[in-house]
Amino acid sequence: MLDHLIDEYCDQMAAKQEEIEHLQNEIKRIQSRVQEFKALREDLKRQSEEE
């Protein structure tokens, strides 16, 4: 009985760790997109100032 509970909690921890890793990867992708958009904004701003 106790071994079964321990196994369940270990499985839950592993699942939560996978969720954390997935979210961390998603955050990195979003941060990258934000940086791309900021760079694009600066490029567009420079182009409009040159005109």
Secondary structure, 3 states (H helix, E strand, C coil): CHHHHHHHHHHHHHHHHHHHHHHHHHHHHHHHHHHHHHHHHHHHHHHHHHC
